[in-house]
Amino acid sequence: MPYCTDFTRVFRGQPPVVLFPSSTAQVSQILGYCHQQHLAVVPQGGNTGVVGGGISVFDEIVLSLSRFNQIRTFDPISGALVCDAGCILQSLDTFLAPHQRCMPLDLGAKGTCQIGGNVATHAGGIHFIKFGPLRGSILGLEVVLADGRIVNALSTAQKDNTGYNVSQWFVGSEGTLGVITGVAVQTYPQAQHKSVAMVAINQVDQLRSVLGLTQQQLLTTQSAFPPRTLPFAQPHPYYVLIEAEGADETVAQECDNLWAYRELIPSLLATKMTLAYDLTLPLDQFYSIVEILRQRLQECGLYVGPNDHQSPVELVAGFGHFGDGNVHLLISIRCAEQQVLECIEPFIYDWTKHGIGQAKSQYLTRARSPAVVALMKQMKQMLDPTGIMNPYKLLPACQRRTAGS
Ligand code: FAD
């Protein structure tokens, strides 16, 4: 069932029920009831997350936003769009296209992920260099708190300095503080024309020079990934895709073809059981984690190399967005999942800075200082005192309270 397992097929849940509210009032009624009854709830968007954040761990109810997907308002002059949280990212771009506008983020999962899930995970993607982090484009949110209270902070003003920015508390909260039901987002003028170049490089260090040069010359998006069948006479170890605005419109079709290579990567790599990690690394270490993990898995006797068909690990690959240092690390495994996990974790979390979910909640303290983690726990306690919102995720040892405890 699509609501019980995720893209990686590593996380599997057995929720007693999956609910499909189609209005803020219904979300409020559901949470109010669950709060009274101490029933735990997992908000679920498009279920494209790769760390099990939207999957139930024990008996949590899954609350899917997939039927809550209407556009509420759009101002073509300011570009402020207000929509339900369950709107699919790509459908928002389709809506904006006739207005020559686009969403502030774009990612491989855009045909399935929802804007509410994008906000809850503070997703990055291929527009990061151009428009900056998503939180900068979030004008306001409507949220239902754990006890059913509706908080309407759907401002459409670009500048709002009236006190705390409550909406920002929920950006990156991974469903642990409440359910995002409405999103006010800044959209941007669409590029009239764009061009895409694919550059082959021999050493991963050369990525930094490519980034430096293109940032000086162009406003760009950049992705880096390992080889498949590509339009080069000789194979190279690494390829960089660069998109720039302002070229001749006749190149549009070639642009789409080049992007198709990049967008195929996750599905090509994730045909078997796949361990997926979404890491943020300094640019000078962007690809090292892939090489280090290959070596580590070889030392553990779990991986031999690309042409071996027997060992538990079939493939260790990395690709991502060089502009924001976001590496998607995928490890395809044939068997011995537990041994593989023991070999690479907790080692891998010393490198990571985002995407916590259920996969990594015990490692939050490696990425955040004790004072920050303490403050996060206080916020959780204030907004969700019975701990029903997405328990066992994000925060270490933040368990839900059962009735009477
Ligand atoms: P889900 O997977 O359903 O949920 C993710 C988390 O958000 C869960 O903790 C869930 O409880 C919570 N949540 C979902 N909706 C709500 C809501 N309405 N209110 C409160 N909490 C909610 N991520 C990137 O950052 N950059 C990338 O470039 C990128 N590329 C990807 C490419 C592919 C092919 C795939 C499969 C994934 C990629 N991802 C990427 C990861 C994922 O797509 C994003 O994290 C996405 O933002 C998740 O959105 P979703 O709607 O699928 O959320």
Boltz pocket constraint, residues with backbone or C-beta under 6 A from the ligand:
constraints:
  - pocket:
      binder: B
      contacts: [[A, 7], [A, 42], [A, 43], [A, 44], [A, 45], [A, 46], [A, 47], [A, 48], [A, 49], [A, 50], [A, 52], [A, 53], [A, 54], [A, 65], [A, 85], [A, 86], [A, 106], [A, 107], [A, 108], [A, 109], [A, 112], [A, 113], [A, 114], [A, 115], [A, 116], [A, 117], [A, 118], [A, 119], [A, 120], [A, 121], [A, 122], [A, 123], [A, 124], [A, 125], [A, 126], [A, 174], [A, 175], [A, 176], [A, 178], [A, 179], [A, 180], [A, 181], [A, 266], [A, 267], [A, 278], [A, 326], [A, 357], [A, 390], [A, 393]]
      max_distance: 6.0
